[in-house]
């Protein structure tokens, strides 16, 4: 399974080798710049030009947490290997570490 995000404001999970869309999510109000699975595989983090970072629960198929605090577009996001923290980097010149618990 691969996850992508783009200018259409959606994230999508794809199954391979067939390339079928398995799931998609909407909620950001601008382009997506990053998508990353939680190490456990149960959640997803996305970053966007709308200045937010969002946590998605894949079993619920919805956003469970919106992280606000950047002043400009967020250019990337990633989970820490323990799964308790998310890092984000913004065009406002800041990086943030978020405790998602």
Backbone as CSV, one residue per row, in Angstrom:
resi,resn,N_x,N_y,N_z,CA_x,CA_y,CA_z,C_x,C_y,C_z
1,UNK,0.851,-1.173,0.000,0.000,0.000,0.000,0.897,1.237,0.000
2,UNK,0.500,2.210,-0.809,1.216,3.478,-0.917,0.220,4.598,-0.675
3,UNK,0.667,5.690,-0.062,-0.207,6.851,0.150,0.347,8.040,-0.625
4,UNK,-0.556,8.808,-1.236,-0.169,10.005,-1.974,-1.084,11.161,-1.599
5,UNK,-0.618,12.361,-1.838,-1.415,13.566,-1.671,-1.014,14.555,-2.737
6,UNK,-1.933,15.468,-3.093,-1.603,16.383,-4.168,-2.411,17.657,-4.157
7,UNK,-2.398,18.323,-5.308,-3.081,19.597,-5.467,-4.594,19.492,-5.360
8,UNK,-5.140,18.299,-5.490,-6.596,18.115,-5.412,-7.118,18.113,-3.971
9,UNK,-6.226,18.318,-2.980,-6.560,18.400,-1.550,-6.946,17.051,-0.941
10,UNK,-6.703,15.976,-1.650,-7.055,14.630,-1.190,-5.814,13.813,-0.914
11,UNK,-5.916,12.904,0.058,-4.918,11.843,0.172,-5.584,10.570,-0.333
12,UNK,-4.763,9.673,-0.879,-5.283,8.419,-1.424,-4.327,7.293,-1.069
13,UNK,-4.884,6.147,-0.704,-4.071,4.946,-0.539,-4.305,4.064,-1.757
14,UNK,-3.233,3.482,-2.241,-3.241,2.683,-3.459,-2.734,1.278,-3.153
15,UNK,-3.396,0.293,-3.726,-2.940,-1.084,-3.608,-2.093,-1.465,-4.810
16,UNK,-1.060,-2.210,-4.586,-0.200,-2.656,-5.679,-0.108,-4.162,-5.666
17,UNK,0.011,-4.801,-6.793,0.454,-4.241,-8.073,-0.665,-3.688,-8.959
18,UNK,-1.930,-3.818,-8.578,-3.028,-3.412,-9.457,-3.175,-1.901,-9.593
19,UNK,-2.767,-1.132,-8.589,-2.890,0.316,-8.650,-4.288,0.825,-8.366
20,UNK,-5.087,0.050,-7.652,-6.446,0.462,-7.304,-6.431,1.418,-6.121
21,UNK,-7.317,2.421,-6.144,-7.479,3.308,-4.993,-8.260,2.542,-3.927
22,UNK,-7.667,2.392,-2.751,-8.298,1.659,-1.657,-9.120,2.563,-0.756
23,UNK,-8.645,3.803,-0.581,-9.280,4.731,0.342,-8.813,6.139,-0.002
24,UNK,-9.640,7.136,0.280,-9.203,8.516,0.123,-9.827,9.350,1.232
25,UNK,-9.250,10.514,1.468,-9.754,11.378,2.520,-9.696,12.830,2.112
26,UNK,-10.699,13.578,2.528,-10.731,15.007,2.256,-10.961,15.774,3.548
27,UNK,-10.488,16.996,3.578,-10.637,17.830,4.766,-9.715,19.029,4.728
28,UNK,-8.564,18.896,4.071,-7.676,20.046,3.918,-8.306,21.021,2.931
29,UNK,-8.000,22.304,3.102,-8.553,23.322,2.221,-7.544,23.846,1.204
30,UNK,-6.383,23.201,1.142,-5.362,23.557,0.158,-4.567,22.291,-0.171
31,UNK,-3.599,22.408,-1.059,-2.815,21.267,-1.537,-2.152,20.511,-0.393
32,UNK,-1.921,19.222,-0.619,-1.204,18.387,0.337,0.267,18.320,-0.056
33,UNK,1.122,18.449,0.929,2.563,18.428,0.684,3.226,17.169,1.226
34,UNK,2.565,16.477,2.150,3.172,15.288,2.732,2.129,14.344,3.287
35,UNK,2.451,13.059,3.246,1.603,11.997,3.794,2.532,10.927,4.342
36,UNK,2.207,10.400,5.509,3.062,9.390,6.113,2.229,8.498,7.023
37,UNK,2.398,7.173,6.881,1.712,6.217,7.745,2.341,6.204,9.131
38,UNK,1.517,6.055,10.171,2.015,5.802,11.523,2.724,4.449,11.496
39,UNK,3.789,4.265,12.251,4.506,2.985,12.220,3.603,1.768,12.423
40,UNK,2.532,1.900,13.202,1.614,0.776,13.404,0.737,0.524,12.181
41,UNK,0.664,1.510,11.274,-0.139,1.376,10.067,-1.605,1.706,10.246
42,UNK,-2.019,2.141,11.447,-3.435,2.387,11.720,-3.860,3.820,11.458
43,UNK,-2.884,4.721,11.351,-3.190,6.136,11.156,-2.273,6.730,10.100
44,UNK,-2.637,7.943,9.698,-1.921,8.659,8.666,-1.762,10.096,9.126
45,UNK,-0.637,10.730,8.801,-0.474,12.164,9.034,-0.324,12.835,7.669
46,UNK,-0.952,14.012,7.520,-0.827,14.781,6.288,-0.486,16.227,6.633
47,UNK,0.217,16.883,5.710,0.538,18.301,5.853,0.046,19.022,4.608
48,UNK,-0.230,20.340,4.777,-0.912,21.046,3.703,-0.536,22.514,3.607
49,UNK,-0.838,23.062,2.450,-0.699,24.492,2.231,-1.673,25.311,3.059
50,UNK,-2.656,24.655,3.672,-3.629,25.374,4.516,-3.108,25.653,5.924
51,UNK,-1.834,25.399,6.176,-1.089,25.634,7.428,-1.353,24.593,8.507
52,UNK,-2.088,23.531,8.196,-2.401,22.530,9.211,-1.718,21.195,8.938
53,UNK,-1.674,20.414,9.998,-1.255,19.018,9.959,-2.449,18.235,10.498
54,UNK,-2.800,17.148,9.825,-3.969,16.379,10.256,-3.596,14.921,10.491
55,UNK,-4.236,14.352,11.511,-4.090,12.930,11.816,-5.389,12.254,11.400
56,UNK,-5.267,11.173,10.653,-6.416,10.432,10.126,-6.415,9.025,10.688
57,UNK,-7.566,8.574,11.129,-7.731,7.191,11.572,-8.254,6.398,10.380
58,UNK,-7.477,5.437,9.917,-7.841,4.702,8.710,-9.047,3.800,8.910
59,UNK,-9.235,3.261,10.119,-10.399,2.401,10.340,-11.690,3.214,10.400
60,UNK,-11.599,4.458,10.877,-12.771,5.343,10.931,-12.974,6.109,9.630
61,UNK,-11.932,6.105,8.795,-11.948,6.821,7.517,-12.201,8.314,7.694
62,UNK,-11.580,8.883,8.748,-11.777,10.302,8.973,-10.675,10.946,9.772
63,UNK,-10.671,12.277,9.763,-9.711,13.065,10.526,-10.092,13.017,12.000
64,UNK,-9.112,12.721,12.847,-9.367,12.672,14.284,-8.676,13.804,15.040
65,UNK,-7.752,14.510,14.368,-7.025,15.584,15.045,-6.471,16.547,13.997
66,UNK,-6.696,17.840,14.205,-6.107,18.874,13.354,-5.144,19.675,14.207
67,UNK,-3.891,19.728,13.778,-2.840,20.434,14.505,-2.626,21.792,13.863
68,UNK,-2.844,22.850,14.637,-2.690,24.216,14.158,-1.565,24.886,14.937
69,UNK,-0.815,25.737,14.275,0.270,26.432,14.956,1.279,27.004,13.985
70,UNK,1.255,26.552,12.749,2.135,27.134,11.736,1.446,28.349,11.121
71,UNK,2.233,29.350,10.736,1.695,30.582,10.161,1.646,30.553,8.634
72,UNK,2.374,29.620,8.027,2.387,29.497,6.561,2.265,28.025,6.188
73,UNK,2.275,27.757,4.909,2.112,26.393,4.403,3.065,25.421,5.091
74,UNK,2.564,24.227,5.381,3.390,23.165,5.962,3.902,22.317,4.802
75,UNK,5.217,22.200,4.696,5.839,21.554,3.543,6.121,20.070,3.732
76,UNK,6.055,19.574,4.955,6.335,18.162,5.166,5.953,17.712,6.553
77,UNK,5.782,16.381,6.685,5.426,15.798,7.978,5.948,14.371,8.034
78,UNK,6.173,13.895,9.252,6.663,12.530,9.428,6.380,12.059,10.849
79,UNK,6.127,10.758,10.986,5.968,10.151,12.308,7.327,9.801,12.875
80,UNK,7.483,9.922,14.177,8.640,9.361,14.871,8.450,7.852,14.891
81,UNK,9.509,7.107,14.945,9.429,5.639,14.891,8.646,5.026,16.042
82,UNK,8.529,5.726,17.182,7.749,5.196,18.308,6.248,5.366,18.086
83,UNK,5.858,6.256,17.156,4.452,6.469,16.853,3.731,7.454,17.744
84,UNK,4.432,8.086,18.682,3.794,9.027,19.604,3.965,10.489,19.201
85,UNK,4.857,10.745,18.266,5.183,12.120,17.887,5.159,12.281,16.378
86,UNK,4.773,13.484,15.965,4.790,13.865,14.554,5.666,15.101,14.436
87,UNK,6.482,15.152,13.401,7.281,16.336,13.101,6.698,17.016,11.868
88,UNK,6.735,18.353,11.872,6.279,19.104,10.705,7.242,20.254,10.451
89,UNK,7.328,20.656,9.177,8.194,21.765,8.784,7.387,22.713,7.904
90,UNK,7.496,24.005,8.198,6.644,24.994,7.540,7.466,26.047,6.810
91,UNK,6.806,26.687,5.856,7.416,27.803,5.141,7.521,29.049,6.024
92,UNK,6.983,28.990,7.241,7.151,30.107,8.182,8.512,30.056,8.878
93,UNK,9.323,29.059,8.506,10.673,28.941,9.067,10.749,28.130,10.338
94,UNK,9.640,27.472,10.715,9.640,26.681,11.943,9.455,25.192,11.653
95,UNK,9.935,24.410,12.572,9.629,22.988,12.637,8.984,22.750,13.979
96,UNK,8.070,21.809,14.025,7.383,21.521,15.274,7.385,20.011,15.503
97,UNK,7.440,19.647,16.776,7.260,18.269,17.208,5.948,18.244,17.980
98,UNK,5.029,17.394,17.563,3.698,17.318,18.150,3.549,15.990,18.889
99,UNK,3.105,16.047,20.138,2.779,14.854,20.902,1.321,14.526,20.573
100,UNK,1.082,13.510,19.797,-0.273,13.217,19.317,-1.110,12.431,20.327
101,UNK,-0.516,12.071,21.444,-1.286,11.389,22.488,-1.908,12.397,23.420
